[in-house]
Every structure is written in C-alpha cells, then in structure tokens.
Amino acid sequence: MNNELPAPQYAKSLQMEDKSLDLLNYWRFPSWIVRPTERRDLGIDGEVEIHVNGRPAALFFKFQLKSRNKISWNISGSARSSPLAVASANYWLGLQKNVGLPVFLFEADLTSEKVYFAAMGPQLRRNYDALFEQSTVTLEIEDSSHLAQPNAQSSFNKLFDRERNLTNFVTLAEKCLFSLRENAYFLLDVQGRDGHMEVDDSEREQRIREIYQDTFELVQQLQIQNDNSPIPYLPEYHDFVAQCQAAMRGSGYMLEYTMTMLCQKLEQALPLIVRMVIARFHYEEEAFWRRERPRLFEKCADLLPFVEAYSVDVSQPRGIRFRHSIVLGRGYRGAF
C-alpha cells in the first residue's frame, strides 16, 4: 500500500463500540450466549440467551450497549446513562409488554473496563410522562451494578425475573382487585358454618381453595416484583389444611374449623397484598398504567377507601362484623 495516499480511518466511535462489545463478552456470565445484531436502527444492539445447567431454557433478553471513556459518579454512587432515544424507549416497552422480552442497558466504562447494567422497564414506566415531553431520556445506573461484582449474577437475575414475570403479575393482580369486594363478603359469610349441614358444602370449599390459590400465586409474584417491602406470609394451601387438621388432633377433616381458618388467613393477608398492588400501579408507575391499562388504574383508585375500611374491619370480632352487615341490610359491602 502506498503510504503517501489517503487510507480509511478507524473511526473513534467504531473503536468504542468494538471495545465495549469485547468487554461485554469478557464479563458476561458463563450461562450467557451474547448475539450482537447486524442492524441497530431500532435501538437493539443484541440478544442474550440464558442457559440453565448448561442447557437452553428458552430465556432471552434484548440489550442496548452504550460506552463512554469515563463515567462520572455522584456522591451517592449513581450516574445518568448516555442519552437514549424516546422512539427506542417506546419500542423497548412494547417488546416487554407484547412479547414478554425484557430489555437491558449495558453501559461500558472504557477507562475502568467495567460494564454496568440497568433494567429498562422499571425506570421507563416510572418516568413514562417524560417520553411525551422529551426527545431523549436517561436511566440511572449504580456503581455497584456491574458485571464484575461478586454478586452481579444474583442482582441481574432478580431484575430479569421481575420483568419476565410482569405479565403474569398484572393478570393475577387484576383478578384479585376486580373480585375483592365479592370475595370479602364470601369470606365473612362462610366462616363458622357447619359444612356438614350444607348442601353446597363442596362448592364453598372449592371457592375457598380457588381464592386461596390465586392469592398464594399473587404473593409469589409480589416476592419477585418487590425488593424491599415485606411480603405477607401465606403457606401452601395443602400445608395449611394439614396444619388445621393437626390442630384438631387428627380427628378427620373438620370442615367448619378448616374453612374458618382458611378464610381468616386470607382476611389477614388480603388488605396488605392489595395495598402493595395498588402502590405499584397507582403510585410507583402511575403514568404508565394510567395510559396503558386505564381500567386497572381506575380500579386501584376505586378500591383505596374500601381497602382502608377492610383492613380495620377484619381486625374486629366476627360477630360484630356480621351484625353490622345485617343491620345495614346491604350485605357486607354496606360495612364500608
């Protein structure tokens, strides 16, 4: 090659992209297979397939990879990411909502050679109004959230599981909220009845089982969705039934006692659970759910006074609660 003639230049931006991708591949977890995309015009730079015990598990997420020479951290140990296009942010939310694919940001610090990560979904939902007011957005990244950290895989997996389970969480939350009033009346009404004298005994037992199982599954999802809030404890249905039987000294299936204990256990848990669900959809991510699921958002607002009254009511002796509902003549709903 003639050194006196001009030659192609390796653009600095391409150098930074290549180095950040090299760092991502270097620090990736052993269970990851990183697949960069050839076209990046939609704000997706690649996909990661996660293997479990060395085998494919049909677990994927998309990512955008950013880089800069040096990240400047504030005194609290956080920083703002590189600017992200609003059009891309809307597309990432759609991937999560419609396809169930979480999207993550990886930001490489080329000086320290560390790769930081942040889940797109939670921050974009919490700041959804900004997508209608700005052309770009930024995410908060933490100096402790990089792939070289000893507990990085555990931290990342929590974020991944949270987003992967979002659709199931929303489905269970909606079912709980939209049936809360009816279920509250049923749980009060069925307590203390002699099941052996009722012709619809099996139907009542089946409905209690269904309410209990739905609530139990929602509790499991809340454990995935919430990092800091204490989650009400609810044992497995069959374990709790066995515990009730043991309390009756193993003298067979005491339907009246078991039904009452199941109902009371649910009444203890439901106000706390519903408060947590409302906090998520009505407060923490208000702007997103108000636009994307208006019926869910409105139901949260509608239930706020009911839940406050219900939490007080379930702490009262059952006899007082039941007399209140009869005197008002409008069923249990009248107590609120």
C-alpha positions as CSV (number, residue, x, y, z in Angstrom):
1,M,0.0,0.0,0.0
2,N,1.3,3.5,-0.9
3,N,1.6,5.4,2.4
4,E,1.5,8.7,0.6
5,L,-2.1,8.2,-0.4
6,P,-5.1,8.6,2.0
7,A,-6.3,5.4,3.8
8,P,-9.5,4.6,5.5
9,Q,-9.7,5.7,9.1
10,Y,-10.9,3.5,12.0
11,A,-13.5,5.9,13.4
12,K,-13.3,6.5,17.2
13,S,-17.0,5.7,17.6
14,L,-16.4,2.3,16.0
15,Q,-13.4,1.7,18.2
16,M,-15.5,2.4,21.3
17,E,-18.3,0.2,20.1
18,D,-15.9,-2.7,19.4
19,K,-14.2,-2.3,22.7
20,S,-17.5,-2.2,24.7
21,L,-18.7,-5.3,22.9
22,D,-15.3,-7.0,23.7
23,L,-15.8,-6.0,27.4
24,L,-19.4,-7.4,27.4
25,N,-18.2,-10.7,26.0
26,Y,-15.4,-10.8,28.5
27,W,-17.5,-10.1,31.6
28,R,-20.6,-12.0,30.5
29,F,-21.8,-14.7,32.9
30,P,-21.0,-18.3,31.8
31,S,-24.7,-19.0,31.3
32,W,-25.0,-16.3,28.7
33,I,-24.7,-16.5,24.9
34,V,-24.3,-13.0,23.5
35,R,-25.6,-12.4,20.0
36,P,-25.0,-8.9,18.6
37,T,-27.4,-7.8,15.9
38,E,-26.3,-6.6,12.5
39,R,-28.8,-3.8,12.2
40,R,-29.2,-1.5,15.2
41,D,-31.6,1.1,13.9
42,L,-34.4,0.1,16.4
43,G,-32.2,0.7,19.4
44,I,-31.4,-3.0,19.9
45,D,-27.8,-3.9,19.8
46,G,-28.1,-7.6,20.6
47,E,-29.8,-10.5,22.3
48,V,-28.7,-12.8,25.1
49,E,-29.8,-16.4,25.5
50,I,-29.6,-17.7,29.1
51,H,-28.8,-21.4,29.6
52,V,-29.7,-23.2,32.8
53,N,-27.4,-26.0,33.9
54,G,-25.7,-25.8,30.6
55,R,-28.9,-26.3,28.6
56,P,-31.1,-24.0,26.6
57,A,-34.1,-22.8,28.7
58,A,-35.9,-20.5,26.2
59,L,-34.9,-17.5,28.3
60,F,-33.9,-14.4,26.3
61,F,-33.5,-10.7,26.7
62,K,-32.6,-7.8,24.4
63,F,-30.0,-5.2,25.1
64,Q,-28.6,-1.8,24.0
65,L,-24.9,-1.3,24.5
66,K,-23.5,2.2,25.2
67,S,-20.0,3.3,26.0
68,R,-18.0,6.3,27.2
69,N,-14.5,6.9,28.2
70,K,-15.2,7.5,31.8
71,I,-18.4,7.6,33.9
72,S,-18.6,10.3,36.5
73,W,-20.3,9.1,39.7
74,N,-22.1,11.4,42.2
75,I,-21.6,11.2,45.9
76,S,-24.4,8.6,46.3
77,G,-22.7,6.2,43.8
78,S,-25.1,6.7,40.9
79,A,-24.8,8.3,37.5
80,R,-27.0,9.1,34.5
81,S,-26.7,6.9,31.4
82,S,-25.9,8.1,27.9
83,P,-28.9,9.7,26.2
84,L,-31.4,7.2,24.8
85,A,-33.9,8.0,22.0
86,V,-37.5,8.2,23.1
87,A,-38.6,6.3,20.0
88,S,-36.3,3.4,21.0
89,A,-37.6,3.6,24.6
90,N,-41.2,3.2,23.4
91,Y,-40.1,0.2,21.3
92,W,-38.4,-1.4,24.3
93,L,-41.5,-1.1,26.4
94,G,-43.5,-2.7,23.6
95,L,-41.1,-5.6,23.5
96,Q,-41.7,-6.2,27.2
97,K,-45.4,-5.7,27.1
98,N,-46.3,-7.5,23.9
99,V,-43.7,-10.2,23.6
100,G,-42.5,-10.6,27.2
101,L,-38.9,-9.8,26.4
102,P,-37.1,-7.7,29.0
103,V,-34.6,-5.1,27.6
104,F,-31.5,-4.1,29.5
105,L,-29.0,-1.3,29.1
106,F,-25.3,-2.1,29.2
107,E,-23.0,0.9,29.7
108,A,-19.3,0.3,29.3
109,D,-16.7,2.5,31.1
110,L,-13.7,2.2,28.8
111,T,-11.3,3.6,31.4
112,S,-12.1,1.1,34.2
113,E,-13.1,-1.6,31.7
114,K,-16.3,-2.3,33.6
115,V,-19.8,-2.9,32.1
116,Y,-22.7,-1.6,34.1
117,F,-26.3,-2.8,33.7
118,A,-29.8,-1.5,34.3
119,A,-33.3,-2.8,33.5
120,M,-35.0,-0.5,31.1
121,G,-38.7,-1.3,32.0
122,P,-39.0,-0.2,35.6
123,Q,-37.3,3.2,35.1
124,L,-39.2,3.9,31.8
125,R,-42.5,3.0,33.4
126,R,-41.8,5.2,36.5
127,N,-40.9,8.2,34.2
128,Y,-43.4,7.5,31.4
129,D,-44.6,11.0,31.1
130,A,-41.1,12.1,30.0
131,L,-41.4,10.1,26.8
132,F,-44.1,12.5,25.7
133,E,-42.1,15.6,26.6
134,Q,-38.5,14.9,25.5
135,S,-36.6,13.5,22.5
136,T,-34.2,11.6,24.7
137,V,-34.2,10.0,28.2
138,T,-31.5,8.8,30.5
139,L,-31.5,6.0,33.1
140,E,-29.9,5.8,36.5
141,I,-27.1,3.4,36.8
142,E,-25.4,2.3,40.0
143,D,-21.7,2.0,40.6
144,S,-22.4,-1.4,42.3
145,S,-24.3,-2.8,39.3
146,H,-21.5,-4.0,37.1
147,L,-20.9,-7.5,35.7
148,A,-17.6,-7.9,37.6
149,Q,-19.2,-7.6,41.0
150,P,-19.2,-10.9,43.1
151,N,-23.0,-10.8,43.4
152,A,-23.7,-9.4,40.0
153,Q,-25.4,-12.5,38.6
154,S,-27.8,-12.7,41.6
155,S,-28.6,-9.0,41.2
156,F,-29.1,-9.2,37.5
157,N,-31.3,-12.3,37.8
158,K,-33.7,-10.5,40.2
159,L,-34.2,-7.7,37.6
160,F,-34.6,-10.2,34.8
161,D,-37.1,-12.3,36.7
162,R,-39.1,-9.2,37.7
163,E,-39.5,-8.1,34.1
164,R,-40.1,-11.6,32.7
165,N,-42.9,-12.2,35.2
166,L,-44.6,-8.8,34.7
167,T,-47.4,-10.1,32.5
168,N,-48.3,-12.9,34.9
169,F,-48.2,-10.4,37.9
170,V,-50.5,-8.0,36.1
171,T,-53.0,-10.8,35.3
172,L,-53.1,-12.1,38.9
173,A,-53.3,-8.5,40.3
174,E,-56.3,-7.6,38.1
175,K,-58.1,-10.8,39.1
176,C,-57.6,-10.0,42.8
177,L,-58.6,-6.4,42.5
178,F,-61.7,-6.9,40.4
179,S,-63.1,-9.7,42.7
180,L,-62.0,-8.2,46.0
181,R,-65.4,-6.9,47.2
182,E,-67.3,-10.1,46.3
183,N,-64.6,-12.3,47.8
184,A,-64.5,-10.2,51.0
185,Y,-68.3,-10.8,51.5
186,F,-67.9,-14.5,50.8
187,L,-65.0,-15.0,53.2
188,L,-67.0,-13.4,56.1
189,D,-70.3,-15.2,55.2
190,V,-68.8,-18.7,55.1
191,Q,-67.0,-18.6,58.4
192,G,-68.4,-20.6,61.3
193,R,-70.9,-22.6,59.2
194,D,-71.3,-26.2,59.8
195,G,-70.2,-27.5,56.4
196,H,-71.6,-31.0,57.0
197,M,-75.1,-29.5,57.1
198,E,-74.8,-27.5,53.9
199,V,-75.9,-28.9,50.5
200,D,-73.4,-26.7,48.7
201,D,-70.5,-27.7,51.0
202,S,-68.2,-28.8,48.2
203,E,-68.8,-25.6,46.2
204,R,-67.9,-23.5,49.1
205,E,-64.7,-25.5,49.7
206,Q,-63.8,-25.3,46.0
207,R,-64.3,-21.5,46.0
208,I,-62.2,-21.0,49.1
209,R,-59.5,-23.2,47.5
210,E,-59.6,-21.0,44.3
211,I,-59.4,-17.7,46.2
212,Y,-56.6,-19.1,48.4
213,Q,-54.6,-20.4,45.4
214,D,-54.9,-17.2,43.4
215,T,-53.8,-15.2,46.5
216,F,-50.9,-17.5,47.1
217,E,-49.7,-17.1,43.5
218,L,-50.0,-13.4,43.7
219,V,-47.9,-13.4,46.9
220,Q,-45.2,-15.4,45.0
221,Q,-45.3,-12.8,42.2
222,L,-45.0,-10.0,44.8
223,Q,-41.9,-11.6,46.1
224,I,-40.4,-11.4,42.6
225,Q,-41.7,-7.9,41.9
226,N,-40.7,-6.2,45.2
227,D,-37.2,-5.9,46.5
228,N,-37.6,-4.1,49.8
229,S,-41.2,-4.3,51.1
230,P,-42.0,-7.1,53.5
231,I,-44.4,-9.6,51.8
232,P,-47.2,-11.2,53.8
233,Y,-46.6,-14.9,54.5
234,L,-49.1,-17.4,53.1
235,P,-48.4,-21.1,53.3
236,E,-49.2,-23.6,50.6
237,Y,-52.9,-24.5,50.6
238,H,-52.4,-28.2,51.4
239,D,-49.8,-27.4,54.0
240,F,-52.2,-25.1,55.8
241,V,-55.1,-27.6,55.6
242,A,-52.9,-30.2,57.1
243,Q,-51.9,-27.8,59.9
244,C,-55.6,-27.2,60.6
245,Q,-56.2,-30.9,60.7
246,A,-53.3,-31.4,63.1
247,A,-54.8,-28.7,65.4
248,M,-57.9,-30.9,65.6
249,R,-55.7,-33.7,66.7
250,G,-56.0,-35.6,63.5
251,S,-59.7,-36.4,64.0
252,G,-60.6,-36.3,60.3
253,Y,-61.3,-33.4,58.0
254,M,-63.1,-30.8,60.3
255,L,-64.7,-28.8,57.5
256,E,-66.2,-26.0,59.6
257,Y,-62.9,-25.3,61.5
258,T,-60.7,-25.6,58.4
259,M,-62.9,-23.3,56.3
260,T,-62.9,-20.7,59.0
261,M,-59.1,-20.8,59.5
262,L,-58.6,-20.6,55.7
263,C,-60.9,-17.6,55.5
264,Q,-59.3,-15.8,58.4
265,K,-55.8,-16.4,57.0
266,L,-56.9,-14.8,53.7
267,E,-58.5,-11.9,55.5
268,Q,-55.2,-11.2,57.3
269,A,-53.3,-11.2,54.1
270,L,-55.6,-9.6,51.5
271,P,-55.5,-5.9,52.8
272,L,-51.7,-6.0,52.9
273,I,-51.4,-7.6,49.5
274,V,-53.9,-5.2,47.8
275,R,-52.1,-2.2,49.3
276,M,-48.9,-3.4,47.7
277,V,-50.6,-3.9,44.4
278,I,-52.2,-0.5,44.5
279,A,-48.9,1.1,45.4
280,R,-47.3,-0.4,42.3
281,F,-49.9,0.5,39.7
282,H,-51.4,3.7,41.2
283,Y,-48.3,5.4,42.7
284,E,-44.9,3.9,41.7
285,E,-45.7,3.6,38.0
286,E,-48.8,5.8,37.8
287,A,-48.2,7.5,34.4
288,F,-47.6,4.2,32.6
289,W,-50.6,2.2,33.9
290,R,-52.9,5.2,33.7
291,R,-52.3,5.2,29.9
292,E,-51.7,1.6,29.2
293,R,-54.3,-0.1,31.5
294,P,-56.8,2.6,32.4
295,R,-59.4,0.1,33.9
296,L,-56.7,-1.4,36.2
297,F,-55.6,2.1,37.2
298,E,-59.2,3.2,37.9
299,K,-59.9,0.1,39.9
300,C,-56.9,0.9,42.2
301,A,-58.3,4.3,42.8
302,D,-61.8,3.0,43.4
303,L,-60.6,0.4,46.0
304,L,-58.5,2.8,48.1
305,P,-61.2,3.6,50.6
306,F,-62.5,0.1,50.6
307,V,-59.1,-1.4,51.4
308,E,-58.6,1.0,54.3
309,A,-62.0,0.1,55.8
310,Y,-61.5,-3.6,55.1
311,S,-58.1,-3.6,57.0
312,V,-59.8,-2.1,60.0
313,D,-62.9,-4.3,59.7
314,V,-61.0,-7.7,59.6
315,S,-59.4,-6.8,63.0
316,Q,-62.8,-6.8,64.7
317,P,-64.6,-9.8,66.1
318,R,-66.5,-11.7,63.5
319,G,-69.8,-11.4,65.4
320,I,-69.6,-7.6,65.4
321,R,-68.7,-7.5,61.7
322,F,-71.5,-9.8,60.7
323,R,-74.1,-7.9,62.7
324,H,-73.0,-4.7,61.1
325,S,-73.6,-6.2,57.6
326,I,-77.1,-7.5,58.6
327,V,-78.2,-4.3,60.2
328,L,-77.2,-2.2,57.2
329,G,-79.2,-4.5,55.1
330,R,-76.9,-4.2,52.1
331,G,-74.7,-7.2,52.7
332,Y,-71.0,-6.9,53.7
333,R,-70.4,-4.1,51.3
334,G,-72.5,-1.8,53.4
335,A,-69.9,-2.1,56.3
336,F,-67.7,0.1,54.1
